[in-house]
Amino acid sequence: MSIGILGAKEQIQIAVIAFVVVNLVFFIDVGYYNFYWIGNLSNWVAFGVYFVVLSIAQLGVLVIVRKLRINLKFIYVSI
């Protein structure tokens, strides 16, 4: 099942990217370069908030790119 403007593949990509980035942030910032933060429930709540915010931000950028009909190949090359 997919959201209206996204296919299942795009949803998985957004979720994986958000999960990896938020995990890296928590590993460095919250866990002080370890994974002890996993044992604390409040850290999981914060993790969920960060995950949702990052996913919505990615979705917003994707919608803007599609509405403006920006060629993604041009963006990849310019980076």
C-alpha positions as CSV (number, residue, x, y, z in Angstrom):
1,M,0.0,0.0,0.0
2,S,1.4,3.4,-0.9
3,I,0.7,7.1,-0.2
4,G,-1.0,8.8,-3.2
5,I,2.0,10.6,-4.7
6,L,4.6,8.0,-3.7
7,G,5.1,4.5,-4.9
8,A,6.1,1.7,-2.5
9,K,9.7,1.9,-3.6
10,E,9.9,5.6,-2.8
11,Q,8.3,5.1,0.6
12,I,10.9,2.5,1.5
13,Q,13.7,4.8,0.3
14,I,12.5,7.7,2.4
15,A,12.1,5.5,5.5
16,V,15.5,3.9,5.1
17,I,17.3,7.2,4.6
18,A,15.5,8.7,7.5
19,F,16.3,5.7,9.7
20,V,20.0,5.7,8.8
21,V,20.5,9.5,9.3
22,V,18.6,9.5,12.6
23,N,20.5,6.5,13.8
24,L,23.8,8.3,13.0
25,V,22.7,11.4,14.8
26,F,21.7,9.5,17.9
27,F,24.9,7.4,17.8
28,I,27.0,10.6,17.8
29,D,24.9,13.0,19.8
30,V,22.8,11.1,22.3
31,G,24.8,7.9,22.7
32,Y,28.2,9.6,22.8
33,Y,29.5,7.2,20.2
34,N,27.8,4.1,21.6
35,F,24.4,2.5,21.5
36,Y,23.5,2.8,25.2
37,W,20.7,5.3,24.3
38,I,18.7,2.3,23.0
39,G,17.8,1.3,26.6
40,N,16.0,4.6,27.4
41,L,12.4,4.9,26.4
42,S,12.5,8.7,26.2
43,N,15.3,8.5,23.6
44,W,13.0,6.3,21.5
45,V,10.3,8.9,21.7
46,A,12.8,11.5,20.5
47,F,14.0,9.1,17.8
48,G,10.5,8.7,16.5
49,V,10.0,12.5,16.4
50,Y,13.3,13.0,14.5
51,F,12.3,10.1,12.1
52,V,8.9,11.6,11.4
53,V,10.3,15.1,10.9
54,L,13.1,14.0,8.6
55,S,10.6,11.8,6.6
56,I,8.2,14.7,6.2
57,A,11.1,17.0,5.1
58,Q,12.2,14.5,2.5
59,L,8.6,14.2,1.3
60,G,8.3,18.0,1.1
61,V,11.4,18.3,-1.0
62,L,10.2,15.5,-3.3
63,V,6.8,17.3,-3.8
64,I,8.5,20.6,-4.5
65,V,10.9,19.0,-7.0
66,R,8.0,17.3,-8.8
67,K,5.8,20.4,-8.8
68,L,8.6,22.5,-10.3
69,R,9.5,19.7,-12.7
70,I,13.1,19.9,-11.8
71,N,15.2,17.3,-13.6
72,L,16.7,15.1,-10.8
73,K,19.6,14.1,-13.0
74,F,20.7,17.7,-13.1
75,I,20.6,17.9,-9.3
76,Y,22.7,14.7,-8.9
77,V,25.3,16.0,-11.4
78,S,25.5,19.4,-9.7
79,I,26.1,17.9,-6.3
